[in-house]
Amino acid sequence: MGKILESIQNTVIAGFVLMVVLLALVGEVTGSYNMDYIVRYLHVVSGVMWIGLLWYFNFIQIPTMPSIPDEMKPAIGKHIAPKALWWFRWGAMFTLITGLAVAYMSNYLVDALTVREGTRLIGIGMWMAIIMWFNVWFVIWPNQKIALGIVEADADAKPAAARKAMLFSRTNTLLSIPMLYCMVGAEMGM
């Protein structure tokens, strides 16, 4: 068991194997799974990664940073944050791609994006998610690269970039709450 749990890759693979075993045990593996189900499942998994990391940054890392001794901050800035930001931005990308794919495969993409009646709630949620995705890729990540010293920048630019990344990350946290409501509400037929 140690070989599985000591490696994140092995842990994830084992998780998927366990899911298939459980589905087989309860008789759910019938071959009737269509691509819509698989894409929807991948949408939820990538969304959990994205929003989970968004909330980690906003509820844990950002509020804790001022209390971390200066000599320990480079461990976060050089090792933890860049890795977490990689999963964060790719979680956002895969959530967006799979979400748009689900809407397309379910024949409501255009209606939702134009916020038509019948798809209004999911459409509003989709637009909030698109804004959040844009913020991740075109505001938060470019500014985090400056703040973390991943790209060359003047020392004066780092605090301003860190603040801008934080404010847009907080904007995404604010939007994530109604966005999740829209997604769940639309799924329940509200």
Protein Blocks (a to p, Z undefined) as FASTA:
>chain_A
ZZmmmpmklmmmmmmmmmmmmmmmnopagolacfklmmmmmmmmmmmmmmmmmmmmmmmm
mmmmmmpcfklmmmmmmmmmmmmmmmmmmmmmmmmmmmmmmmmmnopmmmmmnopghilm
mmmmmmmmmmmmmmmmmmmmmmmmmmnomagcdfklmmmmmmmmmmmmmmmmmmmmmmmm
mmmmmmnoZZ
